[in-house]
């Protein structure tokens, strides 16, 4: 029997390890197809939570019927699906038009069945264990599975991603799944012959225990729902404002798993009073932060702050859910099923429902209001002081929600939200005396302004696109004596159209369908440009790959989602595609102004690997002209262009580290270039 117990532990550990290892691999593989949006991961998270729920539902159904042969057949089919996925990358047709549907379809076809069977393993084997032992359900095995998941998430950015390509990662994972399938098939063959003899004893024990009341079952859903909403909202905030990369997916998810481990394995260490005080402090802190939303925080403060917030809130919710666990072994799979339903519902509300219901991004204030309500429900039967505390906290977080709502609506002319982000146009009459200033924001990041005063001000490029910026210099010196053909990846407010002269052609590529109506109707750069302007909808890489060579004199890469850079636009494959559309001696301009990431080293390395010259151009801000400090990287095959006297004084050579790996679609690592 001890040997059999070890087999249970090993298989549960391996299943959980593989379950969470496949998540960043599959999601990262989808980024090039879906424009690198931060919403790609959060939608993947909804899929993973839903598939986890499906796995628990399957485990609950299987333990009622014990059709083990069908389970072995499904394991065989899942192994075949894993092999097919390892052999070829997943495709996602119609990704730009229906991104959520495309993500669910791609993941379901490729890893859906293996994921569901891995998810079912822990609750399934816990029930089998309980019947073998005719004792209590071993909830500590759930903590073991979460420990394995945490290990997988820790190893991915530190060991796996830096040393293995995506193809190698898929193959390695497939081998691991085949080993898992063989181990669990052998375990079930050994265990089920002994299990049936103990079913009667287990049933007798269940009859002596009380069934969980309805309110308790509701809390099995509500508490993990609040924790999953925390995970989703904080992940969205981090990835939208820094980068959609596995590192920033993994950190919140790892903290979330850590709260599960502590709640299910070390609950005796968690004093309710201390947890309640910590959560109250967290709610007060987040309220202060949301009230000062315009403040800018370095990521060395932002990331720890939100991770601590998630840790305290998640630990409070999960520890209370664990204390409400069922006594009956027969209710174990139902508990896990409702627990997973709460997680799936929480991630769905933030990732899918919230962008459909709200024009503004209210995720953070809404989530903390729900957390306060969950705390009120969980402690309702405690002392009246607890009820008073959480009633007051709920009221305070509701007040914060309305404060944020009022702040967002102030001076806002238009606000839209969809899969690709939250766009808002504000208008003020006080920044510049005698003029009206309109600003386009993606999340909290300004992506373009226009000054409506004199004709000269209205036609002057502002923000990151001033005349002395990298793109301004490239457009000024690129094409003496002939009309310009300009390509731009990323539309924003359409500011670069202000450079258009009669005879010029400017071709914008924009993935967010909500952006073009804003650029055309609330800003006049496109309408009043002297150039012929086109806006091509959809992902730029897909559009460029399907077009004949455009022969651009200048191609500007200016795509952002919030403050995050889509990394698939900065790879060897992307550069080869850009060069196919450039004239010989044409200029490739990368906009790399960013609060958190220094992209100059990887772009310089990319230029060196492709044999192109590279220069870095940094321009100073000018408040009077509405110009921001901006950094551009200019690449060209024409060394003479960078040698021009009028250009030399503005541009600087960028040191190149030959030991820095070149980014490809199969390999990239953002950790070394984060600005801590």
C-alpha positions in Angstrom: 0.0 0.0 0.0 2.8 2.6 0.7 4.1 2.0 -2.8 0.6 2.6 -4.2 0.3 5.9 -2.2 3.6 7.1 -3.6 2.2 6.4 -7.1 -0.8 8.5 -6.3 1.4 11.4 -5.2 3.7 11.2 -8.2 0.9 11.1 -10.8 -1.0 14.0 -9.2 2.3 16.0 -9.1 3.1 15.2 -12.7 -0.4 16.0 -13.9 -0.4 19.4 -12.2 3.1 20.2 -13.4 2.1 19.5 -17.1 -1.2 21.3 -16.7 0.4 24.6 -15.8 3.4 24.2 -18.0 1.3 24.0 -21.1 -0.5 27.2 -20.3 2.3 29.7 -21.1 3.5 27.6 -24.0 0.1 27.5 -25.7 -0.7 31.2 -25.0 2.7 32.5 -26.2 2.2 30.5 -29.5 -1.0 32.4 -30.1 0.5 35.9 -29.7 1.8 36.3 -33.3 -1.6 35.4 -34.7 -3.6 37.8 -32.5 -1.4 41.0 -32.5 0.2 40.5 -29.2 -2.7 42.0 -27.3 -2.7 41.7 -23.5 -6.2 40.2 -23.8 -4.7 37.1 -25.5 -3.5 35.7 -22.2 -6.5 36.7 -20.2 -8.8 35.0 -22.7 -6.5 32.0 -22.6 -7.0 32.1 -18.8 -10.7 32.0 -19.2 -10.3 28.9 -21.5 -8.0 27.2 -18.9 -10.4 27.9 -16.1 -13.3 26.6 -18.2 -11.3 23.5 -19.2 -10.5 23.0 -15.5 -14.2 23.1 -14.7 -14.8 20.6 -17.5 -12.1 18.3 -16.0 -13.7 18.5 -12.6 -17.1 17.8 -14.0 -15.8 14.8 -15.9 -14.1 13.5 -12.7 -17.4 14.0 -10.8 -19.3 12.1 -13.5 -16.7 9.3 -13.7 -16.6 8.6 -10.0 -20.4 8.1 -10.1 -20.2 5.5 -12.9 -16.6 4.2 -12.7 -16.3 3.5 -16.4 -12.5 3.3 -16.3 -12.2 1.7 -19.7 -13.6 4.9 -21.3 -11.0 6.9 -19.3 -8.2 4.8 -20.7 -9.6 5.3 -24.2 -9.7 9.1 -23.7 -6.1 9.0 -22.5 -5.0 7.3 -25.7 -6.9 10.0 -27.8 -5.4 12.8 -25.7 -1.9 11.4 -26.2 -2.5 11.4 -30.0 -3.8 15.0 -29.8 -0.6 16.0 -27.9 1.6 14.5 -30.5 -0.2 16.3 -33.3 0.1 19.6 -31.4 3.9 19.0 -30.9 4.4 18.3 -34.6 2.8 21.5 -35.9 1.9 24.9 -34.4 -1.8 25.7 -33.9 -3.5 27.9 -36.5 -6.2 30.4 -35.7 -8.4 31.4 -38.6 -10.4 34.6 -38.4 -8.4 35.7 -35.4 -8.7 39.5 -35.9 -12.4 39.5 -36.6 -13.4 37.0 -33.8 -10.4 36.8 -31.4 -12.2 35.2 -28.4 -13.8 32.5 -30.6 -10.5 32.0 -32.4 -8.6 31.5 -29.1 -11.1 29.0 -27.8 -11.2 27.1 -31.1 -7.4 26.9 -31.4 -6.9 25.8 -27.8 -9.8 23.3 -27.9 -8.5 21.6 -31.0 -4.9 21.4 -30.0 -4.7 20.9 -26.2 -8.3 20.7 -25.1 -8.6 17.0 -24.4 -5.2 16.6 -22.8 -5.9 19.6 -20.6 -9.3 18.3 -19.4 -7.8 14.9 -18.5 -4.9 16.5 -16.6 -7.4 18.7 -14.8 -9.5 15.7 -13.8 -6.6 13.8 -12.3 -6.3 15.4 -8.9 -10.0 15.2 -7.8 -10.4 11.8 -9.5 -7.5 10.2 -7.7 -8.4 11.8 -4.4 -11.7 10.0 -4.5 -10.1 6.7 -5.5 -7.6 7.2 -2.6 -10.5 7.9 -0.1 -12.2 4.6 -1.2 -9.0 2.7 -0.8 -8.3 4.0 2.6 -11.9 4.2 3.7 -10.9 7.4 5.5 -11.1 11.1 5.0 -10.4 12.8 1.7 -6.7 13.7 1.4 -7.1 17.4 0.7 -3.3 17.7 1.2 -3.0 16.1 -2.3 -4.7 19.3 -3.7 -1.9 21.3 -2.1 0.6 19.0 -3.6 -0.9 19.5 -7.1 -0.7 23.3 -6.7 2.9 23.0 -5.5 3.7 21.2 -8.8 1.8 23.9 -10.7 3.8 26.6 -9.0 7.1 24.8 -9.8 6.1 24.6 -13.5 5.4 28.4 -13.5 8.7 29.1 -11.8 10.7 27.0 -14.2 9.1 28.4 -17.4 10.6 31.9 -17.4 13.8 31.0 -15.6 14.8 27.8 -17.3 12.5 26.6 -20.1 11.8 29.8 -22.1 15.4 31.1 -22.2 16.8 27.7 -23.3 14.2 26.0 -25.5 12.4 27.2 -28.6 8.6 26.9 -28.7 8.9 23.8 -30.9 11.2 22.1 -28.4 8.9 23.1 -25.5 5.9 21.4 -27.3 7.9 18.2 -27.9 9.2 18.0 -24.4 5.7 18.6 -23.0 4.3 15.9 -25.3 6.8 13.3 -24.0 5.8 14.2 -20.4 2.2 13.7 -21.2 2.8 10.3 -22.7 4.6 9.3 -19.5 1.7 10.6 -17.4 -0.8 8.6 -19.5 1.2 5.4 -19.0 1.5 5.9 -15.3 -2.1 6.7 -14.6 -3.3 3.8 -16.8 -1.2 1.4 -14.7 -2.3 3.0 -11.4 -6.0 2.7 -12.2 -5.5 -0.9 -13.2 -3.8 -1.6 -9.8 -6.1 0.5 -7.7 -9.6 -0.1 -9.0 -9.5 -3.8 -8.2 -9.1 -2.9 -4.6 -11.4 0.2 -4.7 -14.7 -1.6 -5.2 -14.3 -3.6 -2.0 -14.3 -0.4 0.1 -17.2 1.5 -1.6 -19.7 0.2 1.0 -17.5 1.3 3.9 -17.0 4.7 2.4 -20.8 5.1 1.8 -21.5 4.1 5.4 -19.1 6.8 6.7 -20.8 9.4 4.4 -24.2 8.6 5.8 -23.0 9.4 9.3 -21.7 12.8 8.2 -23.8 15.9 7.6 -24.4 17.1 4.1 -23.2 20.6 3.3 -26.1 23.2 3.4 -27.0 25.4 0.4 -25.3 28.5 1.8 -22.1 26.6 2.2 -22.2 25.4 -1.4 -22.9 29.0 -2.6 -19.7 30.1 -0.8 -17.8 27.3 -2.5 -18.5 29.2 -5.7 -18.5 32.8 -4.5 -15.1 32.8 -2.7 -13.0 31.3 -5.5 -14.9 33.5 -7.9 -13.7 36.6 -6.1 -10.1 35.3 -6.0 -10.2 34.5 -9.8 -11.5 38.0 -10.5 -8.5 39.3 -8.5 -6.2 37.2 -10.6 -7.7 38.2 -13.9 -8.0 42.0 -13.2 -4.4 42.3 -11.8 -3.0 40.3 -14.7 -4.8 42.5 -17.2 -3.5 45.6 -15.5 0.1 44.4 -15.5 0.2 43.0 -19.1 -1.7 46.0 -20.6 0.7 48.5 -19.1 4.0 46.7 -19.4 4.0 43.8 -21.9 2.1 40.7 -22.8 4.8 38.3 -21.9 4.9 35.0 -20.0 6.8 36.5 -17.1 3.9 38.9 -16.3 1.3 36.1 -16.9 3.1 33.8 -14.6 3.8 36.0 -11.6 0.1 36.7 -10.6 -0.8 33.0 -11.4 2.1 31.8 -9.2 0.9 34.0 -6.3 -2.7 32.7 -6.9 -1.4 29.1 -6.7 0.6 29.9 -3.6 -2.6 31.0 -1.8 -4.2 27.7 -2.7 -1.2 25.8 -1.3 -1.2 27.7 2.0 -5.0 27.4 2.3 -5.2 23.7 1.7 -2.0 22.5 3.3 -1.2 25.0 6.1 -4.6 26.3 7.1 -3.7 25.9 10.8 -1.1 28.7 10.3 -3.6 31.2 9.0 -5.2 33.2 11.8 -8.6 34.6 10.7 -8.1 37.9 12.6 -4.7 38.6 11.0 -6.1 37.7 7.5 -9.1 40.0 8.0 -6.9 42.9 9.1 -4.5 42.4 6.2 -7.4 42.3 3.7 -8.8 45.5 5.2 -5.4 47.2 4.8 -5.2 46.0 1.2 -8.6 47.4 0.4 -7.6 50.8 1.9 -4.4 50.8 -0.1 -6.1 49.9 -3.4 -8.7 52.6 -2.7 -5.9 55.2 -2.3 -4.1 54.0 -5.5 -7.3 54.2 -7.5 -8.0 57.7 -6.2 -4.6 58.7 -7.5 -4.9 56.9 -10.9 -3.0 59.7 -12.7 0.2 59.0 -10.7 3.0 57.0 -12.4 4.7 54.2 -10.5 7.9 52.3 -11.4 7.4 48.6 -11.9 9.7 47.9 -9.0 6.8 49.2 -6.9 3.8 48.4 -9.1 4.4 44.7 -9.5 5.1 43.9 -5.8 2.1 46.0 -4.8 -0.3 44.2 -7.0 1.2 40.8 -6.2 0.9 41.4 -2.4 -2.7 42.6 -3.0 -3.5 39.4 -4.9 -1.8 37.3 -2.3 -3.8 38.7 0.7 -7.1 38.7 -1.1 -6.6 35.2 -2.6 -5.5 33.8 0.7 -8.5 35.2 2.5 -10.9 33.8 -0.1 -9.3 30.4 -0.4 -8.7 29.8 3.3 -12.3 30.5 4.0 -13.4 28.2 1.2 -11.2 25.4 2.6 -12.7 25.8 6.1 -16.1 25.2 4.5 -15.0 22.0 2.7 -17.3 19.0 2.9 -17.0 16.2 5.4 -18.5 13.6 3.1 -16.2 11.9 0.7 -19.0 11.6 -1.8 -19.2 15.4 -1.9 -15.5 15.9 -2.7 -15.8 16.1 -6.4 -18.8 18.4 -6.0 -16.7 20.7 -3.9 -14.0 20.8 -6.5 -16.5 21.2 -9.2 -18.2 24.2 -7.6 -14.8 25.6 -6.7 -13.7 25.4 -10.3 -17.0 26.9 -11.4 -16.3 29.9 -9.3 -12.8 30.3 -10.8 -14.2 30.0 -14.4 -17.0 32.5 -13.6 -14.6 35.0 -12.1 -12.2 35.0 -15.0 -15.2 35.1 -17.5 -16.7 38.2 -15.8 -13.4 40.1 -16.1 -12.1 38.9 -19.5 -15.3 38.5 -21.5 -18.3 40.2 -19.8 -16.6 43.4 -18.5 -15.4 44.7 -21.9 -18.9 44.0 -23.3 -20.8 45.7 -20.4 -18.6 48.8 -19.7 -17.1 51.4 -21.9 -14.4 52.1 -19.4 -12.0 49.7 -17.6 -13.6 49.4 -14.2 -12.0 46.0 -13.5 -9.9 46.9 -10.4 -12.6 48.9 -8.4 -15.3 46.4 -9.4 -13.1 43.4 -8.3 -12.3 44.9 -4.9 -15.9 45.7 -4.3 -16.8 42.0 -5.0 -14.0 40.9 -2.7 -15.4 43.0 0.1 -18.8 41.5 -0.5 -17.4 38.0 -0.5 -15.6 38.7 2.9 -18.9 40.0 4.3 -20.7 36.8 3.2 -17.9 34.5 4.5 -17.8 36.1 8.0 -21.6 36.8 8.3 -21.9 34.2 11.1 -18.9 35.6 13.0 -19.0 38.3 15.6 -21.0 41.4 14.8 -17.8 43.5 14.6 -16.8 41.4 11.5 -20.1 42.1 9.8 -19.8 45.8 10.6 -16.2 45.9 9.2 -17.0 44.2 5.9 -20.2 46.1 5.4 -18.2 49.3 5.8 -15.5 48.0 3.5 -18.1 47.1 0.9 -19.7 50.6 1.1 -16.2 52.2 0.8 -15.2 50.1 -2.2 -18.6 51.0 -3.9 -17.8 54.6 -3.3 -14.4 54.2 -4.9 -16.0 52.6 -7.9 -18.2 55.6 -8.4 -15.3 58.0 -7.9 -13.3 56.2 -10.6 -16.4 56.3 -12.9 -16.8 60.0 -12.4 -13.0 60.6 -13.0 -13.1 58.6 -16.3 -16.2 60.4 -17.5 -14.7 63.9 -16.8 -13.8 65.6 -20.1 -14.4 62.4 -22.0 -15.9 62.8 -25.4 -15.8 59.1 -26.6 -14.9 55.9 -24.8 -14.9 52.4 -26.3 -13.7 49.0 -25.1 -13.1 45.8 -26.9 -10.8 42.8 -27.0 -7.8 44.9 -28.1 -8.0 47.5 -25.3 -9.8 50.5 -23.8 -9.8 53.7 -25.9 -10.8 57.1 -24.6 -10.7 60.6 -26.1 -10.6 63.5 -23.7 -10.9 67.2 -24.4 -9.7 70.1 -22.3 -9.5 73.8 -22.7 -7.0 74.7 -20.0 -3.7 72.9 -20.9 -2.9 75.5 -23.5 -4.5 78.9 -23.1 -6.8 79.8 -26.0 -6.7 76.3 -27.5 -8.6 73.0 -27.2 -6.5 69.8 -26.7 -7.9 66.4 -27.6 -6.0 63.3 -26.4 -6.4 59.7 -27.3 -5.7 57.3 -24.4 -5.3 53.5 -24.6 -5.8 52.5 -21.0 -3.9 55.1 -19.0 -1.3 55.8 -21.8 -1.5 58.8 -24.1 -1.3 57.7 -27.8 -1.8 61.0 -29.5 -3.0 64.6 -29.1 -4.1 67.3 -31.3 -4.2 71.1 -30.6 -7.2 72.9 -32.0 -6.3 76.6 -32.0 -4.7 78.1 -35.0 -4.4 76.3 -38.4 -0.7 75.9 -37.7 -1.2 74.2 -34.3 -3.9 71.9 -35.7 -1.5 70.6 -38.4 1.6 70.3 -36.2 2.5 66.7 -35.2 2.6 66.4 -31.4 3.4 63.9 -28.7 6.0 61.3 -29.9 6.0 62.5 -33.6 7.6 66.0 -33.4 9.8 67.3 -36.2 13.0 66.6 -34.3 11.9 63.0 -33.3 13.3 60.0 -35.0 10.3 59.6 -37.3 10.3 63.3 -38.0 13.9 63.2 -39.1 13.4 60.1 -41.2 10.5 61.7 -43.1 12.4 64.9 -43.5 15.6 63.5 -45.0 14.4 60.3 -46.7 13.1 61.3 -50.0 14.6 64.6 -51.4 13.1 65.3 -54.8 10.2 62.8 -54.9 6.9 62.0 -53.3 7.1 59.7 -50.3 5.5 56.3 -49.8 5.1 55.7 -46.1 3.9 52.7 -44.1 2.8 52.9 -40.5 2.0 49.9 -38.2 -0.4 51.3 -35.6 -2.8 54.2 -36.2 -3.4 55.9 -32.9 -4.8 59.4 -33.6 -3.3 59.3 -37.1 -0.7 62.0 -36.1 1.8 60.9 -38.8 -0.7 61.9 -41.5 0.2 65.5 -40.6 3.5 65.0 -42.5 1.7 64.1 -45.7 2.3 66.3 -48.7 0.5 66.3 -52.1 1.7 63.3 -54.0 2.6 61.3 -50.9 1.0 58.0 -50.0 0.5 56.9 -46.3 -0.7 53.4 -45.5 -1.7 52.7 -41.9 -2.1 49.2 -40.5 -4.4 48.9 -37.4 -5.7 45.8 -35.7 -8.2 47.5 -33.4 -11.4 48.2 -35.4 -12.5 50.9 -32.9 -9.5 53.1 -33.6 -10.1 54.2 -37.2 -13.5 55.8 -36.5 -11.9 57.7 -33.6 -8.9 58.9 -35.7 -11.1 60.0 -38.6 -13.9 61.7 -36.7 -12.4 63.2 -33.5 -9.0 64.1 -35.0 -8.4 65.9 -38.3 -4.8 64.6 -39.1 -6.1 62.1 -41.6 -8.9 64.3 -43.1 -6.7 67.3 -43.6 -3.5 65.5 -44.7 -2.1 66.4 -48.1 -1.3 62.8 -48.7 -3.5 60.0 -49.9 -4.2 58.0 -46.7 -5.4 54.4 -46.4 -6.1 52.4 -43.3 -5.7 48.6 -43.6 -7.7 46.8 -40.9 -6.3 43.7 -39.2 -3.0 42.5 -37.8 -0.1 44.2 -39.6 2.1 41.1 -40.0 -0.8 39.1 -41.5 -1.7 42.0 -43.8 1.9 42.6 -44.9 2.5 38.9 -45.5 -0.5 38.8 -47.9 0.4 41.9 -49.9 2.6 42.5 -52.8 5.8 44.5 -51.9 4.6 48.1 -51.1 8.1 49.7 -51.8 7.9 52.0 -48.7 10.5 54.8 -48.4 9.8 54.7 -44.6 8.0 52.0 -42.6 7.3 53.0 -39.0 6.5 50.3 -36.4 4.4 52.2 -33.8 2.1 49.5 -32.4 1.2 49.6 -28.7 -1.5 48.1 -26.5 -1.6 50.5 -23.5 2.1 50.8 -22.8 2.8 47.2 -23.9 4.9 46.4 -27.0 3.8 43.5 -29.2 7.0 41.4 -29.2 6.1 39.5 -32.4 6.8 42.8 -34.3 10.4 42.8 -33.1 11.6 39.4 -34.4 13.8 38.1 -37.2 10.8 36.9 -39.2 9.0 40.3 -38.8 12.2 42.2 -39.9 12.4 40.0 -43.0 8.8 40.9 -43.8 9.4 44.6 -43.3 12.5 44.6 -45.6 10.4 42.9 -48.3 8.2 46.0 -48.3 11.0 48.6 -48.1 12.7 50.2 -51.1 16.5 49.6 -51.2 18.0 52.1 -48.8 14.6 52.6 -47.2 14.2 53.4 -43.5 12.7 51.2 -40.8 11.7 53.2 -37.7 10.8 51.5 -34.4 9.1 53.6 -31.8 10.4 52.4 -28.4 9.3 55.1 -26.0 8.2 53.1 -23.0 8.1 53.5 -19.2 9.1 49.9 -18.4 11.1 48.3 -21.2 14.3 49.3 -23.0 14.0 47.8 -26.4 17.1 49.4 -27.9 19.5 46.5 -27.2 17.4 43.7 -28.8 16.6 45.9 -31.9 20.3 46.8 -32.3 21.1 43.1 -32.1 18.3 42.4 -34.7 19.8 45.1 -37.0 23.3 43.6 -36.7 22.1 40.1 -37.4 20.4 41.3 -40.6 23.3 43.5 -41.8 21.5 46.9 -41.3 22.8 50.1 -39.9 21.1 51.3 -36.7 20.8 54.7 -34.9 19.0 55.8 -31.8 17.3 59.1 -31.8 16.0 60.7 -28.5 14.1 64.0 -28.7 13.3 66.3 -25.7 9.8 67.2 -24.6 8.2 70.6 -25.2 5.0 71.4 -23.2 4.2 74.4 -25.3 4.0 72.4 -28.5 2.5 69.3 -26.9 5.6 67.2 -27.6 6.7 64.3 -25.4 10.2 63.0 -24.9 10.4 60.2 -27.5 12.9 57.5 -28.5 13.1 55.9 -32.0 15.4 53.3 -33.5 16.1 53.9 -37.2 17.4 51.0 -39.3 18.6 51.2 -43.0 20.8 49.5 -45.5 22.0 52.9 -46.6 25.0 53.9 -44.5 25.2 57.2 -46.3 21.8 58.3 -44.9 23.1 58.3 -41.3 26.3 60.1 -42.4 24.4 63.2 -43.5 25.6 66.3 -41.5 22.1 67.4 -40.6 21.4 63.9 -39.3 24.6 63.2 -37.4 23.8 65.8 -34.7 20.5 64.1 -33.8 21.3 60.4 -34.0 23.6 58.3 -31.9 25.1 54.9 -32.4 23.6 52.1 -30.3 26.1 49.7 -28.8 25.5 46.1 -29.8 26.1 43.1 -27.6 26.9 40.2 -29.8 26.1 37.8 -27.0 22.5 38.9 -26.8 20.2 36.3 -28.4 18.3 37.5 -31.5 14.6 37.4 -31.0 12.5 35.2 -33.2 8.9 34.0 -33.3 10.2 30.9 -31.6 12.3 32.7 -29.0 12.2 36.0 -27.1 13.0 37.0 -23.5 12.0 40.4 -22.1 13.3 40.0 -18.6 16.8 41.2 -19.4 15.5 44.5 -20.8 12.9 45.5 -18.1 13.6 48.8 -16.4 13.3 47.9 -12.8 
